[in-house]
Amino acid sequence: MRTERLIVVLAALLASTVHAAESAGVERSTMTLLGNVAGHQEARYAADGQVDVHFEFNDRGRGPKLDGTYRVGADGVPERSEIKGVAYFKNPVDERFSRDAQGVRWKNGSEDEQRPAATKGFYLSLEGVPEEGVMLARALLAAPGRKLALLPTGEARIEELDALDVRGEPGKRRAVLYALQGMDLSPNYVWLDGEGRFLASTGDWSSMVREGYEDALPTLTERQKKAERAFVEARAKRLAHRLERPLVIDDVRVFDPETLAVREGQKIVVTDGRIRAVGPRESVATPAGAEVWDGAKRFAMPGLWDMHVHVNGVDDGLLHLAGGVTTVRDLANDNDGLAARIEAIEAGRELGPRVIRAGFVDGRSPYSGPTKVFADDADEARAAVKAFADLGFEQVKVYSSLKPELVPIIVEGAHERGMRVSGHVPQGMSARQFVEAGADEIQHANFLFLNFLAGPDVDTRTPQRFSLVAKRGVEIDLAGREMHDFVALLRERGTVVDPTLVAFEDMFLDRPGRMNPGAYRNVARMPPLYQRSIRAASGGLEVPDHHTDVLHRESYRRMVDLVGMLYRSGVTLVAGTDAFVAFALPRELELYVQAGIPPAEALRIGTLGAARVMKRDRDYGRIADGYVADVLLIDGDPTVRIADLLEVRRVVRGDRWFEPAALYEAVGIAP
């Protein structure tokens, strides 16, 4: 469950970027999520410069449905635009832009601005259809230096990278690969034909291709990946530093998640990616020829674990490392793509943390999750588990459309192979029944609330699993007998809970033009277009009136309180985010502290506790003799002020190290 903001950005940029037609014509493209058809876009170009666009896709009952009308000027830049429909969470969209002698004006759900008529730039709609990238690319290709100012802020550039001939049902086409920069943290890639018309854009999760050229997509994908690899390998070579000789980190304060103690005046010795000694500086010898860092009394702690991610694109790994996350658990991805990414990370060709893989299986339905592995009967369920085990996966994650009767079968097969089972609680099953069927872990705190709220008339495969909790979560009595008995069951069964509080923060608390509290601290560090998106705060659930606003806020507060109660009741928690990577895990742990968990205990959850859940605590999660050298050097003391996790100054990940300031700078984020 990535946030709406990220999914819409990916949909727009992945799908986007470019169709072109100088004269009258109709262009239709198909959008897929992990190879499954999810939506389409149809663009109608008129000879007088008008462009009418319809765009929609379905992502488990979520997804936008938008109609856009544009009037394009002689320079390829839109002079007017109007977009109506619904956004990803079905909030209404009514956005308008115009440029004339009186000025440049735009209005949407979060912005209402006007600038002088002389203001130059290409306006990017807040809830734009992908075809808007068409006009942008056309304008860029015609602009001096192939770059343009963007409105309200930023600058876009376009560069040609590759070209080849492809064949499709409509005939042979020249395919040209372009990189658009200034739209995202790293370049976005798009294939145009020789006439500047859209052919394809492809990514880890979603792709878009012009109808009739589907057979060319694998070739275009591989050529695009080659260009992406060249970019990420050059970046990795520049930003990663290999430890070629012993490393000594001298004079640091070492935090031990086992005892929660902070020891002053410590020296850490690292050789071949492992800690070979740690102790008082005067009693630990410095190996001959070692590289010595002056720790300057900084706080040293084990690398963080994010236990709920979906490693996508070329920036996620970099952002994890910049935030001090050295290990992640990927809970749903394209298996082949993720395997290739892990191999590249470990070989040093790409930046990223250590990745633990979970297989992802769902049942077939209109609300199926983005997966290529489905199970609708016992044989398919057993086959899925075996396939994941054979690939070396450590866990199976089930999803909302899986038939409840298949859960015990998956549990049995997974446990026989030493694998864990976790996931969404399937439709027609309560969280209690999910635990009683043998599930080891529940993803997302909303499913704990749905245990008490979801009746036969509620379809938890749909966005009702969010909206119902937002409206009625406040009704749940955390001190009541039903909750007491349920929490006792979780504790007795050793069921782990992955709350992902940060993933619900913008969903429950964003209001148009008013960011959720977690966004304020870091928004000014982001690149201009990201700042605009975050400040617009358009990714939340619909809030039609003040009463609903209060309910959503109080229900979210109740969700945070539940996490604190689970901790005090002895239920095992893991810290996962399932959100846009930048700053997400520090915010998740900060929310745990707000729930009443002491900061040092929150640090243990995010380090040694996670390693224990994954049975890796003999090698990871501590700064101790023999452990893998995952070490963070931090200004401040997060055992006192958990927000000091944002002050990571250096990251050691085994046999390599990184400077977060340089990592952030590489993607346009202020350190």
DOPA-13485 format. One record per residue (C-alpha): residue in three letters; x, y, z. Coordinates in steps of 0.5 Angstrom, whole numbers, padded with zeros to 4 digits, always signed. Example, Ala and Ser with C-alpha at 12.3 -4.5 7.8 and 13.67 -1.06 7.14 Angstrom:
REM DOPA-13485
Ala+0025-0009+0016;Ser+0027-0002+0014;
//
This chain:
REM DOPA-13485
Met+0000+0000+0000;Arg+0004+0006-0002;Thr+0002+0012-0001;Glu-0003+0016-0006;Arg+0002+0021-0008;Leu+0007+0016-0010;Ile+0003+0012-0014;Val+0000+0018-0018;Val+0007+0021-0019;Leu+0009+0014-0022;Ala+0003+0013-0026;Ala+0004+0020-0029;Leu+0011+0020-0030;Leu+0012+0012-0032;Ala+0006+0013-0036;Ser+0007+0019-0038;Thr+0011+0022-0042;Val+0010+0023-0049;His+0005+0022-0054;Ala+0005+0027-0060;Ala+0001+0029-0066;Glu+0001+0035-0070;Ser-0005+0034-0073;Ala-0012+0031-0072;Gly-0012+0024-0069;Val-0013+0019-0064;Glu-0008+0016-0059;Arg-0010+0010-0055;Ser-0005+0007-0050;Thr-0006+0001-0045;Met-0003+0001-0038;Thr-0001-0005-0034;Leu+0001-0006-0027;Leu+0006-0012-0026;Gly+0004-0014-0033;Asn-0004-0014-0031;Val-0008-0009-0035;Ala-0010-0004-0031;Gly-0013+0002-0035;His-0012+0006-0041;Gln-0011+0013-0044;Glu-0014+0016-0050;Ala-0012+0023-0053;Arg-0016+0026-0058;Tyr-0012+0031-0062;Ala-0015+0037-0066;Ala-0012+0041-0072;Asp-0014+0047-0068;Gly-0009+0045-0062;Gln-0015+0042-0058;Val-0013+0036-0054;Asp-0018+0032-0051;Val-0016+0026-0046;His-0019+0021-0042;Phe-0015+0017-0037;Glu-0017+0012-0032;Phe-0014+0006-0028;Asn-0016+0001-0023;Asp-0011-0001-0017;Arg-0015-0005-0012;Gly-0021-0001-0013;Arg-0017+0005-0012;Gly-0015+0009-0018;Pro-0016+0016-0022;Lys-0021+0017-0027;Leu-0020+0024-0031;Asp-0022+0028-0037;Gly-0017+0033-0039;Thr-0018+0039-0044;Tyr-0012+0043-0047;Arg-0011+0048-0052;Val-0004+0048-0054;Gly-0001+0055-0057;Ala+0004+0055-0063;Asp+0010+0054-0058;Gly+0007+0047-0056;Val+0006+0050-0049;Pro-0002+0050-0047;Glu-0005+0056-0046;Arg-0011+0053-0042;Ser-0013+0047-0039;Glu-0019+0044-0035;Ile-0019+0037-0031;Lys-0025+0034-0028;Gly-0026+0027-0025;Val-0024+0023-0019;Ala-0017+0022-0016;Tyr-0013+0016-0014;Phe-0018+0016-0007;Lys-0024+0018-0011;Asn-0023+0025-0009;Pro-0027+0030-0014;Val-0022+0034-0018;Asp-0023+0040-0022;Glu-0017+0044-0024;Arg-0016+0050-0029;Phe-0011+0054-0032;Ser-0011+0059-0037;Arg-0006+0064-0040;Asp-0008+0071-0043;Ala-0006+0078-0043;Gln-0009+0079-0036;Gly-0004+0074-0033;Val-0003+0067-0032;Arg-0008+0063-0027;Trp-0009+0056-0024;Lys-0014+0054-0019;Asn-0014+0047-0016;Gly-0016+0043-0010;Ser-0010+0046-0006;Glu-0008+0052-0010;Asp-0011+0059-0013;Glu-0005+0063-0016;Gln-0004+0068-0021;Arg+0002+0071-0024;Pro+0004+0077-0029;Ala+0002+0075-0036;Ala+0010+0076-0038;Thr+0011+0069-0034;Lys+0014+0064-0038;Gly+0014+0057-0036;Phe+0010+0050-0037;Tyr+0004+0049-0032;Leu+0004+0042-0029;Ser-0003+0040-0027;Leu-0003+0038-0020;Glu-0008+0032-0022;Gly-0006+0032-0029;Val-0007+0026-0034;Pro-0001+0023-0037;Glu-0002+0026-0044;Glu+0000+0032-0040;Gly+0007+0030-0041;Val+0006+0029-0049;Met+0005+0037-0049;Leu+0011+0038-0045;Ala+0016+0033-0049;Arg+0014+0036-0055;Ala+0015+0043-0052;Leu+0022+0041-0050;Leu+0024+0038-0056;Ala+0023+0045-0059;Ala+0025+0049-0054;Pro+0032+0053-0054;Gly+0037+0048-0051;Arg+0031+0043-0050;Lys+0030+0046-0043;Leu+0024+0050-0040;Ala+0022+0053-0034;Leu+0016+0049-0030;Leu+0010+0053-0027;Pro+0009+0053-0021;Thr+0017+0052-0020;Gly+0022+0048-0023;Glu+0026+0046-0030;Ala+0025+0041-0034;Arg+0030+0038-0039;Ile+0030+0033-0045;Glu+0036+0028-0048;Glu+0036+0023-0053;Leu+0039+0017-0051;Asp+0038+0011-0056;Ala+0034+0009-0062;Leu+0032+0003-0066;Asp+0027+0000-0071;Val+0021-0004-0068;Arg+0015-0007-0071;Gly+0007-0007-0069;Glu+0001-0008-0072;Pro+0000-0001-0075;Gly+0007-0002-0078;Lys+0014-0001-0077;Arg+0016+0005-0073;Arg+0023+0008-0071;Ala+0023+0008-0063;Val+0027+0014-0060;Leu+0029+0013-0052;Tyr+0029+0020-0048;Ala+0030+0022-0041;Leu+0026+0027-0038;Gln+0030+0031-0032;Gly+0027+0035-0027;Met+0021+0032-0026;Asp+0023+0027-0021;Leu+0029+0025-0017;Ser+0032+0021-0022;Pro+0031+0021-0030;Asn+0024+0019-0033;Tyr+0025+0015-0039;Val+0020+0015-0045;Trp+0020+0012-0052;Leu+0017+0016-0058;Asp+0017+0014-0065;Gly+0020+0018-0071;Glu+0015+0023-0071;Gly+0015+0025-0064;Arg+0009+0020-0062;Phe+0009+0016-0056;Leu+0011+0009-0056;Ala+0012+0006-0049;Ser+0015+0008-0042;Thr+0016+0002-0037;Gly+0018+0001-0030;Asp+0018-0004-0024;Trp+0011-0004-0023;Ser+0007-0001-0029;Ser+0008+0000-0036;Met+0005+0004-0041;Val+0005+0002-0049;Arg+0001+0005-0055;Glu-0004+0000-0057;Gly-0001-0005-0063;Tyr+0006-0005-0060;Glu+0005-0009-0054;Asp+0010-0014-0058;Ala+0016-0009-0058;Leu+0015-0008-0050;Pro+0020-0013-0048;Thr+0025-0010-0053;Leu+0024-0003-0051;Thr+0024-0005-0044;Glu+0031-0008-0044;Arg+0034-0003-0048;Gln+0031+0002-0043;Lys+0034-0002-0037;Lys+0041-0001-0041;Ala+0041+0006-0040;Glu+0038+0006-0033;Arg+0044+0001-0031;Ala+0049+0006-0034;Phe+0046+0012-0030;Val+0046+0008-0023;Glu+0052+0005-0024;Ala+0056+0011-0025;Arg+0052+0014-0019;Ala+0054+0008-0015;Lys+0061+0009-0017;Arg+0061+0016-0015;Leu+0058+0015-0008;Ala+0060+0008-0005;His+0066+0007-0002;Arg+0069+0000-0001;Leu+0073-0002+0005;Glu+0079-0004+0003;Arg+0083-0005+0009;Pro+0081-0005+0017;Leu+0077+0001+0019;Val+0077+0004+0026;Ile+0072+0009+0029;Asp+0075+0012+0035;Asp+0071+0016+0040;Val+0064+0014+0039;Arg+0058+0013+0044;Val+0055+0006+0042;Phe+0048+0004+0043;Asp+0047-0003+0045;Pro+0039-0005+0043;Glu+0040-0011+0047;Thr+0041-0008+0054;Leu+0039-0001+0052;Ala+0045+0002+0054;Val+0050+0007+0051;Arg+0057+0007+0053;Glu+0062+0013+0052;Gly+0069+0013+0049;Gln+0068+0007+0045;Lys+0073+0004+0039;Ile+0070+0000+0034;Val+0074-0004+0029;Val+0072-0007+0022;Thr+0075-0012+0018;Asp+0072-0015+0012;Gly+0065-0012+0013;Arg+0065-0015+0020;Ile+0066-0012+0027;Arg+0072-0015+0030;Ala+0073-0011+0036;Val+0069-0006+0040;Gly+0070-0003+0047;Pro+0074+0003+0051;Arg+0078+0006+0046;Glu+0084+0005+0051;Ser+0083-0002+0051;Val+0082-0004+0044;Ala+0088-0004+0039;Thr+0088-0001+0032;Pro+0090-0005+0027;Ala+0096-0004+0023;Gly+0095+0000+0016;Ala+0088+0001+0019;Glu+0083+0007+0016;Val+0082+0011+0022;Trp+0076+0016+0023;Asp+0075+0021+0029;Gly+0068+0019+0031;Ala+0068+0026+0035;Lys+0064+0023+0040;Arg+0058+0022+0036;Phe+0052+0017+0037;Ala+0054+0010+0034;Met+0048+0005+0033;Pro+0046-0001+0029;Gly+0043+0000+0022;Leu+0036+0001+0022;Trp+0031-0004+0019;Asp+0025-0002+0015;Met+0021-0009+0015;His+0015-0006+0010;Val+0018-0004+0003;His+0017-0005-0004;Val+0024-0003-0007;Asn+0022+0001-0014;Gly+0026+0005-0019;Val+0033+0007-0018;Asp+0032+0012-0012;Asp+0029+0007-0007;Gly+0036+0004-0005;Leu+0039+0011-0005;Leu+0034+0014+0000;His+0034+0008+0005;Leu+0042+0008+0006;Ala+0041+0016+0006;Gly+0036+0015+0012;Gly+0041+0010+0015;Val+0037+0004+0013;Thr+0042-0002+0012;Thr+0037-0008+0011;Val+0029-0008+0008;Arg+0024-0013+0008;Asp+0021-0013+0001;Leu+0014-0015+0002;Ala+0011-0015-0006;Asn+0015-0014-0012;Asp+0016-0017-0019;Asn+0021-0023-0017;Asp+0025-0023-0023;Gly+0026-0015-0023;Leu+0028-0015-0015;Ala+0033-0021-0016;Ala+0037-0017-0021;Arg+0036-0011-0017;Ile+0039-0015-0011;Glu+0045-0018-0015;Ala+0047-0011-0018;Ile+0046-0008-0010;Glu+0051-0013-0008;Ala+0056-0013-0013;Gly+0056-0005-0012;Arg+0053-0003-0019;Glu+0047+0000-0015;Leu+0046+0003-0009;Gly+0042+0000-0004;Pro+0041-0004+0003;Arg+0041-0011+0004;Val+0034-0014+0002;Ile+0030-0020+0005;Arg+0025-0022+0000;Ala+0017-0024+0001;Gly+0013-0028-0004;Phe+0007-0025-0006;Val+0000-0029-0007;Asp-0007-0027-0008;Gly-0013-0030-0011;Arg-0016-0027-0018;Ser-0021-0022-0017;Pro-0023-0015-0020;Tyr-0019-0013-0013;Ser-0013-0017-0014;Gly-0006-0014-0012;Pro-0001-0013-0017;Thr+0002-0020-0017;Lys+0004-0025-0022;Val+0002-0031-0017;Phe-0005-0033-0016;Ala-0008-0038-0012;Asp-0015-0040-0012;Asp-0015-0047-0010;Ala-0011-0052-0006;Asp-0006-0054-0011;Glu-0005-0047-0014;Ala-0003-0045-0006;Arg+0002-0051-0005;Ala+0005-0049-0012;Ala+0006-0042-0010;Val+0009-0044-0003;Lys+0014-0049-0006;Ala+0016-0044-0012;Phe+0017-0038-0007;Ala+0021-0043-0003;Asp+0025-0046-0009;Leu+0027-0038-0010;Gly+0030-0037-0003;Phe+0024-0033-0001;Glu+0024-0033+0007;Gln+0017-0031+0008;Val+0010-0031+0004;Lys+0005-0025+0004;Val-0002-0027+0003;Tyr-0007-0021+0000;Ser-0014-0019+0001;Ser-0017-0023-0005;Leu-0014-0030-0003;Lys-0020-0035-0001;Pro-0020-0036+0007;Glu-0020-0043+0007;Leu-0013-0043+0003;Val-0010-0039+0009;Pro-0008-0046+0013;Ile-0006-0049+0007;Ile-0001-0044+0005;Val+0001-0043+0013;Glu+0002-0051+0013;Gly+0007-0051+0007;Ala+0011-0045+0009;His+0012-0047+0016;Glu+0014-0054+0013;Arg+0020-0050+0009;Gly+0022-0046+0015;Met+0018-0040+0012;Arg+0014-0034+0015;Val+0007-0032+0013;Ser+0004-0025+0014;Gly+0000-0021+0010;His-0007-0017+0009;Val-0013-0021+0013;Pro-0017-0024+0007;Gln-0024-0022+0005;Gly-0029-0026+0009;Met-0024-0027+0015;Ser-0023-0023+0021;Ala-0016-0022+0024;Arg-0017-0027+0030;Gln-0019-0032+0025;Phe-0013-0030+0021;Val-0008-0031+0027;Glu-0012-0038+0029;Ala-0011-0040+0022;Gly-0003-0040+0023;Ala-0001-0033+0021;Asp+0005-0031+0024;Glu+0004-0023+0022;Ile-0001-0018+0020;Gln+0001-0012+0016;His-0002-0005+0017;Ala-0006-0003+0024;Asn-0012-0002+0020;Phe-0014-0010+0020;Leu-0013-0010+0027;Phe-0019-0005+0027;Leu-0023-0008+0022;Asn-0023-0014+0027;Phe-0028-0011+0030;Leu-0031-0006+0025;Ala-0032-0011+0019;Gly-0039-0014+0018;Pro-0041-0018+0012;Asp-0043-0012+0008;Val-0036-0009+0008;Asp-0031-0011+0003;Thr-0024-0011+0005;Arg-0021-0012-0002;Thr-0024-0005-0003;Pro-0022+0002-0001;Gln-0027+0001+0005;Arg-0021-0002+0009;Phe-0019+0005+0010;Ser-0025+0009+0010;Leu-0029+0005+0015;Val-0023+0005+0020;Ala-0022+0013+0018;Lys-0030+0014+0020;Arg-0031+0009+0026;Gly-0024+0007+0029;Val-0026+0012+0034;Glu-0031+0008+0036;Ile-0026+0002+0038;Asp-0025+0001+0046;Leu-0018+0000+0047;Ala-0019-0002+0054;Gly-0025-0006+0053;Arg-0026-0014+0054;Glu-0026-0015+0046;Met-0020-0012+0045;His-0017-0015+0051;Asp-0018-0022+0049;Phe-0016-0020+0042;Val-0009-0017+0044;Ala-0008-0023+0049;Leu-0009-0028+0043;Leu-0004-0024+0039;Arg+0001-0025+0045;Glu+0000-0032+0046;Arg+0001-0034+0039;Gly+0007-0030+0038;Thr+0004-0026+0032;Val+0008-0020+0030;Val+0004-0013+0028;Asp+0007-0009+0022;Pro+0003-0003+0024;Thr+0006+0002+0018;Leu+0003+0008+0022;Val+0007+0013+0017;Ala+0003+0010+0011;Phe-0004+0012+0014;Glu-0001+0019+0016;Asp-0002+0023+0010;Met-0009+0018+0008;Phe-0012+0020+0015;Leu-0009+0027+0016;Asp-0008+0031+0009;Arg-0013+0036+0008;Pro-0012+0040+0001;Gly-0007+0045+0002;Arg-0006+0043+0009;Met+0000+0038+0010;Asn+0000+0032+0015;Pro+0004+0034+0022;Gly+0009+0029+0019;Ala+0011+0033+0013;Tyr+0013+0039+0016;Arg+0020+0038+0019;Asn+0023+0036+0012;Val+0019+0039+0006;Ala+0023+0044+0005;Arg+0029+0040+0004;Met+0025+0036-0002;Pro+0026+0039-0010;Pro+0021+0044-0012;Leu+0016+0039-0015;Tyr+0016+0035-0009;Gln+0015+0041-0005;Arg+0009+0043-0009;Ser+0006+0036-0008;Ile+0007+0035-0001;Arg+0004+0042+0001;Ala-0002+0041-0004;Ala-0003+0035+0001;Ser-0008+0032-0004;Gly-0007+0025-0003;Gly-0012+0024+0003;Leu-0019+0020+0004;Glu-0025+0025+0002;Val-0027+0029+0008;Pro-0033+0033+0006;Asp-0035+0036+0012;His-0032+0038+0019;His-0035+0032+0023;Thr-0032+0027+0018;Asp-0025+0031+0019;Val-0026+0030+0026;Leu-0027+0023+0026;His-0021+0022+0021;Arg-0016+0025+0026;Glu-0019+0022+0032;Ser-0019+0015+0029;Tyr-0012+0016+0027;Arg-0010+0018+0034;Arg-0014+0012+0036;Met-0009+0008+0031;Val-0003+0011+0034;Asp-0005+0009+0041;Leu-0007+0002+0039;Val+0001+0001+0038;Gly+0003+0003+0044;Met-0002-0001+0048;Leu+0000-0007+0044;Tyr+0008-0006+0046;Arg+0006-0005+0053;Ser+0002-0012+0053;Gly+0008-0015+0050;Val+0006-0016+0043;Thr+0012-0016+0038;Leu+0012-0010+0033;Val+0016-0009+0027;Ala+0017-0002+0024;Gly+0015-0002+0017;Thr+0013+0004+0013;Asp+0010+0002+0006;Ala+0011+0009+0004;Phe+0015+0014+0000;Val+0022+0012+0002;Ala+0025+0019+0004;Phe+0025+0020+0012;Ala+0019+0015+0013;Leu+0023+0010+0018;Pro+0025+0016+0023;Arg+0018+0018+0022;Glu+0015+0011+0024;Leu+0019+0011+0030;Glu+0017+0018+0032;Leu+0010+0016+0032;Tyr+0012+0010+0036;Val+0015+0014+0041;Gln+0008+0019+0041;Ala+0005+0012+0042;Gly+0008+0012+0049;Ile+0014+0007+0047;Pro+0021+0010+0050;Pro+0026+0012+0045;Ala+0031+0007+0046;Glu+0026+0001+0046;Ala+0023+0004+0039;Leu+0031+0004+0037;Arg+0031-0004+0039;Ile+0024-0005+0035;Gly+0028-0002+0029;Thr+0034-0006+0029;Leu+0035-0012+0034;Gly+0028-0013+0034;Ala+0027-0014+0027;Ala+0033-0018+0026;Arg+0030-0023+0031;Val+0024-0024+0028;Met+0027-0026+0021;Lys+0032-0030+0025;Arg+0038-0026+0024;Asp+0040-0023+0030;Arg+0046-0027+0031;Asp+0049-0023+0025;Tyr+0045-0017+0025;Gly+0042-0012+0030;Arg+0048-0010+0034;Ile+0055-0007+0035;Ala+0058-0013+0038;Asp+0064-0018+0036;Gly+0063-0022+0030;Tyr+0057-0018+0028;Val+0056-0015+0021;Ala+0058-0008+0021;Asp+0052-0004+0020;Val+0054+0002+0023;Leu+0051+0009+0023;Leu+0054+0015+0026;Ile+0049+0020+0028;Asp+0049+0027+0031;Gly+0045+0028+0037;Asp+0042+0022+0041;Pro+0036+0019+0039;Thr+0035+0015+0046;Val+0033+0022+0048;Arg+0030+0025+0042;Ile+0028+0020+0037;Ala+0028+0025+0031;Asp+0036+0025+0032;Leu+0035+0019+0027;Leu+0035+0025+0022;Glu+0042+0027+0023;Val+0045+0021+0020;Arg+0052+0023+0018;Arg+0056+0017+0016;Val+0053+0010+0014;Val+0057+0003+0014;Arg+0054-0003+0011;Gly+0058-0009+0012;Asp+0064-0008+0007;Arg+0062-0001+0004;Trp+0060+0006+0007;Phe+0056+0012+0005;Glu+0056+0020+0006;Pro+0048+0021+0007;Ala+0049+0029+0005;Ala+0052+0026-0002;Leu+0047+0021-0003;Tyr+0041+0026-0002;Glu+0045+0032-0006;Ala+0045+0027-0012;Val+0037+0027-0012;Gly+0036+0034-0011;Ile+0035+0033-0003;Ala+0038+0038+0002;Pro+0042+0035+0007;
//
